[in-house]
């Protein structure tokens, strides 16, 4: 009997010891999390799993913060915690923290887009890769941009395609401007990246697949046959196949070109001479270049036309600037010196970017516990710096809801901490200057040759991807040359 009791006591002691050990292990695992939760900014996690994602992504005018951010900033401040994209997150609407995040890329924070984005862009896309691979691709992009800017044929291509697009408006009284802007930017970027003209069959193939690709990029990421996401993944595969065929054709013709000292001078020519990239990386780089030079640039042009239609004084000054440039020209074509004279045009572009907010936020994650002011950003948490919040902050920009290009006069704020339309730090968009050149040249001919007004109600909406739901219908009227 005593032996049984002794054995029972030993078993009880063993179970108690195991229970204490389990408690220690649980506390060791969860105590830091509890401490992190206590030290992290205030906020709410919302529903299980989905958290507050649906509210965060709810559509709103791109020149506003949207109800989610307005509500959370008023309740918790400019920095708050939430549960977004299936993970705990810190949302920053604070200028200093945003800049801190962007400047500490790969040190304290790292690019961290949701997995479905990787599936649609490809694992070698410059948008999603990190570390040395991103540096390698970005350096290549910067060298290509620098080369492209210095080529006279690039400016001539922009001008020629602009005139082609506008000549098609000759007998029209109303156009869907977003569609026209996309035709323009796609023709320009396909020529610069792949050396294709508008009338080549590959151009039409890529454009058709690109439209499918873009729809899927902003859709719910569910890979079921027939969904926009699934269609986009297949569209990307078809674009990749078309691009690979173009690469092979260019390689085959390479020897003849080198013998004749002939060169297309496009991105593809340069890319084929690069030896430290795999074929997948080259194809992804070309697709990234097409994506970056197509949709966002066309949207920027559409935004400029939208805001100018509502600001007669800005439109009049813009027109005056371009009339002066045209009056002082000795030849017909625009050049880099003409572009440098487009100072008010740059103000219009900057103000369009600030008001329109083409890119609302970017995805990052904390690589370690990060302390910023009184906050702790826990390791592994998603971090979302919101650019829109900085652009519409009344303490940083007077009357932020007003389209006012004159606010940019007298000082260069394009690299300011309170103006980040192209991101910042090591991931600052390498093609931003090319986009501005295209917009400036397009506006040159638009303001000199047409009057326009908005037809009906259509505003840029953030879904969060920004678009005009009705395609921005405008009435156009040619300006007489008399």
Phi, psi and omega in degrees: 000314180295324179296319179296318179296319180297319178296323179294321179295319179298318179296318179298317179297320179296315179297320178297318179297318179295321179296317179296317179298317178299317179299318179297315180297317179296314179296321180298326181279316189266339182299313177301322179297317179296320178296316179299319179298323181290322183273340178295160178303159177294163179161193179218153183261343177071213184290155172300145178067292182289335181059231181249020186302313184297321178292321180298323183268004183297136185299145176200163179301135185291344177266022174225165179284332187091155187295326182299307182292321178301314181295312184290322178294322179290329182273321189241349184102181186286345176236125182213162178262155178203185174233106188228142178055042174070021181208153174301144186216151170251125178255127181245120171249023185254127183302313183295317180292319178303312180296320178300318180295312183295323183281346181249031175300132180070359175256300180249337183227158181217146176304135186208072178282150180304148183309317181302330177295321177300320182297328184267328179274335184099146186291344180260007181295139179297337181290330186248339181289159182229174173065218184296327180297317178295318180301315181299313181291322180293318178299321177296317180299316181296320180292322178293320179297315181298319179294316182297315182301329185274354183269125180296327183292336177295312179296322179294323178297316179301313183295315182298315182291323176303311182294324177297315180297313184289333177293335179285351179271358191311313185253019182252143176257338179221137177226154169272102193294323180303321180294318179293319179296322178293320177302316181297305185293325179293318179298320180294311187288325178294324178293316183287325185273314187245356179073021182264140175269171184299327188267005178278142185301325180297327180298314180296320179299311182295319181298316180299314180290329180293323178297319176294318180300315182295320178298320181288331181296333182250013183264172175292126189283072180242114184273082174232132181311132180100340178284158179300323181295312181297319178298322181292320178299318179291323179297320178297321179297321179292319177298317178302317180297316179297317180295319178298321178295321178295320179298314180298320179296318179294321178298317182297323180274358186299318183295316179297320180297317182291325178295323182268005184056030180265148179206140177288331180074015180265180181303320185297320177304311181294318184298322181293339179273354180274126186262344186263020176241140175285168179298319178299319179295322179294315179296316179298321180297317179295319179294320176299319180295318177297315181297312183295327183268357185257285192289311185293323179291319178295323178293323177297318177297315180298318178299317181298316179297321180296310183290322180295327179297338182254005180227080183304323181292320178293319180297320181294317179292323178297315180298318179299318179300317183284331174295321179295316179300314182293322182293330183266006182275140177268333177241175189281327191270146176285150178223183184296329177293322176298318180299321181295336180278352184275062186288313179292329175302318178296323177297318179297316180296314179299316181291326175297317178296318181293315182284321188280328176051066180298321176249112185282317183204169174231161182261127173224166171223152180281128179278343178204172174298127183239126176261129177223116187053235182269002185263153167243125174260107186294145178304136177087348180284146173291145178231126183241098172284122184262110182289323181305320183298325180285319181293335183250017180278119184291342177280345181252329182227118179297137182045063188298336181282349183271133174282107188222086182300337182291344179295343182268359184286144171086351178204153181265108179250012185294338177248019182288153177294339181262015178215101186228054182292337181251022182080208181185176180066207182295347180252019174302132185304119183289339183261014185300321182290324177296321178299317181294322178298314180299315180297315182298315181293320179297314180296327178307308182283331180294311185286334180277339187242347184219147162257151179209155173215152182291142179249110180077186182268119173205121181234154178291124182248138175265122184250358015276346176294131189274135173203161172269115185304325182261005179081011179056071176289132178227147172272132181239149179219120179299142176271125182297142179275000180294000000 
